[in-house]
Amino acid sequence: MLQVALSQLKTHSRRFIAITLAVLLAVAFLSATLMVNASTAASLKASIGQAYSKGDLVASSPYDSPLTTADAAAVANSPVVAQSYAQRTPFVQATVDNATVPATFRNLPDSPSLEAVALNSGAWPSNDQEVTVDATTAERRSLSVGSEATLTGPPIDSESGTSPGAEQTVTISGITATSSDPITSGLAQFVGTAAAVDAFSSPEKGINTISVILKDGVTIADAKAALATAVNQPVAEILTADEKTTQMVSSFTGGQDQLTIVLLAFAGVALLVAALVVSNTFSVLVAQRTRELALLRCIGASRSQVRSSVIVEALIVGFFASVLGVLAATGTMALILTLLSHNPDFAFATLAVPPSAIIAGMIVGTLLTVLASLVPARAATAVAPLAALRPADDASVHNAGGRLRLIIGVTLLLAGGAGLVYGGISANLLIALPAGAASFVGFLMAATLFVPKLVSLAGTIARPAGVPGKMAAANAVRNPRRTTATASALLIGVTLVTMMMTGAATARNAFDSELDGTYPVDMTAQTPLGTAGISEAQLAAARALPGVAHIARLELVGQVTAGEFTLEAYGISDADAAAVLKNPANRPTRTSVVLPKGIKASGATLASGTHTTNLTASPATNNGMTALVSSDAFPPLAANDPLRQTSTAPLWISVDPALKADQLMDLRTELSTTLGISEDSISGSVMEKVTFNQVIDMLLLVVTGLLAVAVFIALIGVANTLSLSVLERTRENSLLRALGLTRGQLRGMLAIEAVLIAGVAAIIGSVLGVAYGWAGAQSALGNFADITAVIPWGQVLAVVAVAAVAGLLASVVPAHRAAKLSPVAGLAMD
């Protein structure tokens, strides 16, 4: 029977294209997931390892017990050390042309051989007023050799209070390659002399790491022991460059692979759908070989031999498809990482193909194909040799298999549904998640009992299309089990897609509501304590920026005492309050003060300079509000008032509500430049909404893309269901053609049949997805916000429409094959 199986594969190879595609896609997904994990670790190792690549050994210490200058001196004087580098990298603010950006300032090693970053142009700093800057910052900020920048350290806390940090104007002496170290990613990277760095971080405050180059002939073991003694640490804390890199990678990943787990879950969905498609496709192949299999039985082949031939075919096809899947995953990952590596920010991107990606892909793909072929293989031998093979009895309430399936499915559906409702009401994701999964499994188990009926009901819509429509409605449910399996494969993908869409829309609405309740205005801008304020000229320029609706400057007018609370009070004019404060209840009158939300008081006393005034009080409706009075009634404090020395005047900004995410980000940058403050000093509800929505949109895009693989595999199943339907009705279709049915009408009949199955699956999946999405959002976020179900109707309808159109496209090949067969040839077939 091995020869029979091989001859089938050779002679009718086109019949196995659908199985190959389904398994190839699922295996590629699985292998690519494992490669993502390995490539992420390899890329992190390449990026983090750059900082330690020049040294033989690295000494480091915990954050709460940093290395000292004494440790650095002991290492440098060690008899095993040829060269050493005690690295310090304080965080600073860099100001270039009135734009302030966060930056790092690292000391240059005494030995060039220990410098890990290449110098692209110019020269290394030769004095304490010179620095180098990375190429990315130089390009973004239009810096070149000879340009100037101002570096400012963080405020210094002392017993007498807080004072401004160190500030120094430096000249760019050279441009370096951008470090790929993720710790400094996104920051401007400056390098200067040790003395220059001392102004921002004294060596007494600690040293990050000490890298060393060993003398010739010194072994690693001896050197570790010597350095451990020098810095008074265990030998285990002295690491080679590779060991230090591995340690840092582990600290970044936390020793866990959450991304891999999530991706594997999606790969599992793709594998499940592929299994349904493979099983249906083998049903097509078995039906196509009805007479052949019967003839083999008649000439002496046993049932086990016939069954084995089908399984051997599955084994060979599964293995071949798995090989292609692994190769496709490797090629796709190589292409993606090659493109990424051309971006300077991802130059460290490294492809890693772990053995697990190859072995798991091969085993899972082959095993999936074999297991999915068992039921069709059994069906091929379930009847007498001389009888035409027919599908096994469908599950229904009239047989034992159907009753058992009904009992288990309904039990899981009801119990899981109850658990899902309880998990949502109690905002308990640990209950809702398994309960929702159980209810979905129960739904799929019971689907055979009602999906065909829903398809039949939907078929009434097709009746106005005449005979083709009526025939399509009847044919769609001729084999209920196969129809259900096909619909279920598509239903799984659609359910998960709409679930994510609904969950994302609901979460976005909840987050927006929480932000509106937290921030009283769109944006706030604040100058750091101890720095010069924002001038009227800067304020006027900012007000003229496109996208800015209004800017109000809050002025400190005194202190408010309300019960046991004493807090600073800021003044805002009535016109400004009406322009920037969203809720009228937060706007003060000339005789009232708006207090922070948590303070309940009916009255308060304002002390402004030498005057005191009693005011009525009301709590703000938003969190994040300060005590607010009307500046039309109370003038700001004098510039020399002591209270003004410890406070800064914020700006409240309202923006054009029509601005898109990228426009808001650009506006933030323009405001930063115009006002002469860092972008970090500008915050507010619109900024957080933009950030959150960008994350949600990106996650939704990724998830939809991942689930699209499963949906595509399911559509292969739709095409194969139609193929089997065409095969079983060859003579019937030919008779219809002989009686006057045109080729176009025959194609239309098959197209309607495909649209009915895909459309019903998409509608059911959408209903389930909306329910699961809302329940998931309620259970996950119910403890943090008031959840209101939001159905993204446009997206849901688009999913249904795309599924229906995809089903229509899936009918093209089967319909073409059916239409090109002449009525005479079709009627002559048995």
Buried (B, 14 or more C-beta within 10 A) or exposed (E): BEEBBBEBBEEEEEBBEBBBBBBBBBBBBBBBBBBBBBBBBBBBBBBBBBBBBBBBBBBBBEEEEBBBEEBBEBBBEBEBBBBBBBBBBBBBBBBBEEBBBBBBBBBBBBBEEBBBBEBBEBEBBEEBBBBBBBBBBBEEBEBEBEBEBBBBBBBEEEEEEEEBBBBBEBBBBBBBBBBBBBBBBEBBBBBBBBEBBBBBBEBEEBBBBBBBBBBEEBEEEEBBBBBBEBBEBEEEBBBBBEBBBBBBBEEBBEEEBEEBEBBBEBBBBBBBBBBBBBBBBBBBBBBBBBEEBBEBBEEEBEEEBBBBBBBBBBBBBBBBBBBBBBBBBBEBBBEBBEEBBEEEEBBBBBBBBBEEBBEBBBBBBBEBBBBBBBBBBBBBBBBEBEEEBEBBEBBBEEEEEBEEBBEBBBBBBEBBBEBBBBBBEBBBBEBBBBBBBBBBBBBBBBBBBBBBEBBBBBBEBBEEBEBBBBBBBEBBBBBBBBBBBBBBBBBBBBBBBBBBBBBBBBBBBBBBBBBBBBBBBBBBBBBBBBBEBBEEEBBEBBEEBEBBBBBBBBBBBBBBBBEEBBBBBBBBBBEBBEBBBBEEEBBBBEEBBBBBBEBEBEEBBBBBBEEEBEBEBBBBBBBBBBBBBBBBBBEBBEEEBEBBEEEBBBBBBBBEEEBEBEBBBBBBEBBBBBBBBBBEBBBBBBBBBBEBBEEBEEEBEBBBEBBBBBBBBBBBBBBBBBBBBBBBBBBBBBBBBEEEBEBEBBBBBBBBBBBBBBBBBBBBBBBBBBBBBBBBBBBBBBEEBEBEBBBBEEBBEEBBEBBBEBBBBBBBBBBEBBBEBEBEEBBEEE
